[in-house]
Amino acid sequence: MTTFKELIRDIGDALGATSGLDSEEVDHRELISLMERYSSDKTEWLPYAFSDASRNYTRNQVSDTNKKSNVLVIVWEPGRGSPIHDHANAHCIMKILGGSLKETLYGQPQREGDKLKLAKTTIYEENQVTYISDKIGLHKVENASLTDRAVSLHLYTPPHAHNYGFNLFDETTGKKSYVKTTAFYSDHGRVCDNAVSARM
C-alpha cells in the first residue's frame, strides 16, 4: 500500500530532473497510475485539509515538486464549486479523497463568444481519479453533497495556472476572463494568511 507521503515522493520522482517544465515532457498516464495506486487514508492527508466556510473551496498546497507542479488538497464546501475554467496549457489530475465531486466537461469554444457546448457530467466517488487538459476541454467541479464537505487531491503540472494565471468562461456567452493566480490558503500544512481556519 502506498502512503500519502510516498505518493508525494513518487510524483516528484516521476517528474524527474526536467519533466514538468513543459506539458509535452510529462507522461500524464504515469502520474494517473500513481494517483490510482493510493488508497485514501484520512489520517494521512488531514494535516493539509484546512477549510474556510466563507469560500466555495479551500486550496491547500502540499508540495511544489521543486517548482515543477502544484500538489493540492482542496476542501469543498457543501453544494459549492468552481467556475468553468481552463488549465493554462497544463495537466490536471484529480483524485477524490473523501465525499464525491461532480465534474461538468465542456468542449473548447471555436471562437471567443461562442456558447459553450456541454460534453458530459460525471460524479466521482472516493478514490476515483480523473484527468483533464486544455486539449480535452474546459470544466467546472462541484461538491455533489448539500450537507457534507468533499476533499480532493489535485496535481497540476507544469504549474502554469499558479505562476501565470488562467481563464474563466461564461457558459452562456462563452466570454473569457483572465484571472491572475491567487494565493494558497495553506502551504505544507501551515496557514498562509490570518483567516480563521478549521481542519476537517
C-alpha positions as a printed NumPy array, in Angstrom:
array([[  0.   ,   0.   ,   0.   ],
       [  1.25 ,   3.451,  -0.919],
       [  1.09 ,   6.063,   1.837],
       [  0.245,   9.703,   1.211],
       [  3.857,  10.767,   1.801],
       [  5.071,   8.063,  -0.578],
       [  2.635,   9.284,  -3.224],
       [  4.008,  12.828,  -2.992],
       [  7.553,  11.467,  -3.212],
       [  6.67 ,   9.256,  -6.186],
       [  5.161,  12.221,  -8.042],
       [  8.446,  14.065,  -7.605],
       [ 10.398,  11.05 ,  -8.837],
       [  8.125,  10.708, -11.879],
       [  8.597,  14.345, -12.845],
       [ 12.355,  13.856, -12.606],
       [ 15.05 ,  16.386, -13.291],
       [ 13.455,  18.122, -16.285],
       [  9.875,  16.896, -16.757],
       [  7.086,  19.216, -15.746],
       [  8.724,  22.271, -17.248],
       [  6.76 ,  21.769, -20.46 ],
       [  3.464,  19.948, -20.935],
       [  4.866,  17.721, -23.682],
       [  7.546,  16.378, -21.341],
       [  5.016,  14.976, -18.883],
       [  3.717,  11.403, -19.092],
       [  0.317,  12.042, -17.56 ],
       [ -0.558,   8.331, -17.731],
       [  2.226,   7.527, -15.276],
       [  1.005,  10.227, -12.915],
       [ -2.583,   8.974, -13.161],
       [ -1.348,   5.48 , -12.283],
       [  0.433,   6.817,  -9.198],
       [ -2.72 ,   8.604,  -8.043],
       [ -4.804,   5.472,  -8.572],
       [ -2.36 ,   3.403,  -6.513],
       [ -3.008,   5.445,  -3.372],
       [ -5.994,   4.467,  -1.238],
       [ -7.331,   7.457,   0.692],
       [ -6.472,   7.459,   4.39 ],
       [ -7.896,  10.481,   6.19 ],
       [ -5.297,  10.309,   8.961],
       [ -2.578,  10.883,   6.361],
       [ -3.983,  13.861,   4.444],
       [ -5.891,  15.508,   7.315],
       [ -2.935,  17.736,   8.33 ],
       [ -3.298,  19.502,   4.964],
       [ -7.109,  19.722,   4.854],
       [ -7.748,  23.258,   6.078],
       [-11.157,  24.687,   5.309],
       [-12.71 ,  28.135,   5.312],
       [-16.518,  28.089,   5.154],
       [-16.586,  31.574,   3.611],
       [-15.022,  30.146,   0.427],
       [-16.534,  27.756,  -2.099],
       [-13.393,  25.672,  -1.767],
       [-10.097,  25.962,   0.104],
       [ -6.828,  25.35 ,  -1.755],
       [ -4.019,  23.884,   0.35 ],
       [ -0.624,  23.248,  -1.24 ],
       [  1.126,  20.057,  -0.142],
       [  4.152,  20.247,  -2.463],
       [  5.502,  22.161,  -5.456],
       [  7.926,  19.387,  -6.528],
       [ 10.86 ,  21.767,  -6.974],
       [  8.649,  24.297,  -8.795],
       [  7.515,  21.68 , -11.368],
       [  3.974,  21.191, -10.087],
       [  1.375,  22.138,  -7.532],
       [  0.004,  19.274,  -5.458],
       [ -3.061,  20.495,  -3.589],
       [ -5.564,  19.162,  -1.091],
       [ -8.801,  21.031,  -1.831],
       [-11.7  ,  21.089,   0.626],
       [-15.093,  21.771,  -0.994],
       [-17.968,  23.273,   0.976],
       [-21.366,  21.534,   0.629],
       [-23.138,  22.35 ,  -2.616],
       [-20.425,  24.718,  -3.836],
       [-17.976,  24.533,  -6.684],
       [-15.666,  26.203,  -9.149],
       [-16.479,  28.358, -12.169],
       [-15.836,  26.939, -15.644],
       [-12.11 ,  27.239, -16.272],
       [ -9.152,  26.154, -18.369],
       [ -5.804,  24.794, -17.138],
       [ -3.281,  27.165, -18.68 ],
       [ -1.863,  24.509, -21.013],
       [ -1.053,  22.117, -18.183],
       [ -2.127,  18.684, -16.972],
       [ -4.655,  18.367, -14.135],
       [ -5.186,  15.067, -12.323],
       [ -7.835,  14.917,  -9.601],
       [ -8.365,  12.143,  -7.042],
       [-11.277,  12.073,  -4.612],
       [-10.056,  11.693,  -1.026],
       [-13.455,  11.993,   0.652],
       [-17.064,  12.556,  -0.366],
       [-17.954,  12.964,  -4.032],
       [-17.481,  15.617,  -6.711],
       [-19.374,  16.354,  -9.912],
       [-17.343,  17.323, -12.967],
       [-19.08 ,  19.076, -15.856],
       [-16.992,  18.973, -19.027],
       [-17.334,  21.412, -21.942],
       [-15.728,  21.492, -25.361],
       [-13.28 ,  24.267, -26.155],
       [-15.111,  27.122, -27.949],
       [-14.091,  27.526, -31.592],
       [-14.273,  31.3  , -31.309],
       [-14.39 ,  33.606, -28.331],
       [-18.015,  34.436, -27.66 ],
       [-19.371,  31.049, -28.769],
       [-21.768,  29.418, -26.322],
       [-20.047,  26.566, -24.524],
       [-21.121,  23.066, -25.529],
       [-21.767,  20.582, -22.729],
       [-19.811,  17.356, -23.305],
       [-20.656,  15.263, -20.236],
       [-21.276,  15.275, -16.497],
       [-19.696,  12.709, -14.196],
       [-19.899,  12.019, -10.458],
       [-16.608,  10.854,  -8.936],
       [-16.569,   8.98 ,  -5.627],
       [-13.798,   8.367,  -3.082],
       [-10.561,   7.016,  -4.614],
       [-11.655,   7.632,  -8.199],
       [ -9.265,   9.59 , -10.425],
       [ -9.947,  11.828, -13.426],
       [ -7.749,  13.791, -15.81 ],
       [ -8.197,  16.925, -17.887],
       [ -6.086,  19.223, -20.029],
       [ -6.927,  22.047, -22.405],
       [ -6.723,  19.548, -25.266],
       [ -9.729,  17.755, -23.728],
       [-11.767,  20.825, -22.885],
       [-12.914,  23.069, -20.051],
       [-14.606,  22.023, -16.853],
       [-16.166,  23.014, -13.577],
       [-16.135,  20.948, -10.384],
       [-18.83 ,  20.96 ,  -7.686],
       [-19.418,  19.228,  -4.376],
       [-22.224,  16.773,  -5.1  ],
       [-23.431,  16.827,  -1.478],
       [-25.554,  19.589,   0.018],
       [-24.691,  18.533,   3.57 ],
       [-21.093,  17.273,   3.694],
       [-17.723,  18.625,   2.652],
       [-15.725,  16.828,  -0.027],
       [-11.94 ,  16.593,  -0.278],
       [ -9.815,  16.057,  -3.376],
       [ -6.157,  15.795,  -4.288],
       [ -5.05 ,  17.763,  -7.362],
       [ -1.83 ,  17.591,  -9.324],
       [ -1.149,  20.465, -11.729],
       [  1.949,  20.194, -13.894],
       [  3.532,  22.371, -15.136],
       [  2.31 ,  24.914, -12.54 ],
       [  1.284,  27.437, -15.195],
       [ -2.059,  28.404, -13.651],
       [ -0.443,  29.321, -10.333],
       [  2.517,  31.053, -11.953],
       [  0.812,  32.904, -14.8  ],
       [ -2.951,  32.772, -14.217],
       [ -5.792,  31.103, -16.114],
       [ -9.152,  31.827, -17.745],
       [-12.747,  31.605, -16.56 ],
       [-15.6  ,  31.157, -19.033],
       [-19.244,  32.207, -19.064],
       [-21.349,  29.196, -20.062],
       [-23.983,  31.175, -21.966],
       [-21.889,  33.781, -23.754],
       [-18.557,  31.943, -23.912],
       [-16.895,  35.147, -22.736],
       [-13.399,  34.519, -21.401],
       [-11.934,  36.434, -18.467],
       [ -8.34 ,  36.22 , -17.291],
       [ -7.684,  35.549, -13.606],
       [ -4.354,  36.302, -12.036],
       [ -3.176,  33.497,  -9.805],
       [ -4.417,  33.535,  -6.219],
       [ -2.511,  32.614,  -3.082],
       [ -2.896,  29.252,  -1.405],
       [ -4.775,  29.113,   1.88 ],
       [ -2.053,  26.933,   3.38 ],
       [  1.336,  25.673,   2.256],
       [  2.968,  22.45 ,   3.509],
       [  0.473,  22.253,   6.368],
       [  0.73 ,  25.863,   7.558],
       [ -1.921,  28.562,   7.032],
       [ -0.643,  31.363,   4.787],
       [ -2.986,  34.149,   5.927],
       [ -4.812,  35.33 ,   9.014],
       [ -8.215,  33.833,   8.172],
       [ -9.917,  31.701,  10.779],
       [ -9.397,  28.048,   9.819],
       [-10.568,  24.645,  10.918],
       [ -9.441,  21.181,   9.97 ],
       [-11.857,  18.641,   8.536]])
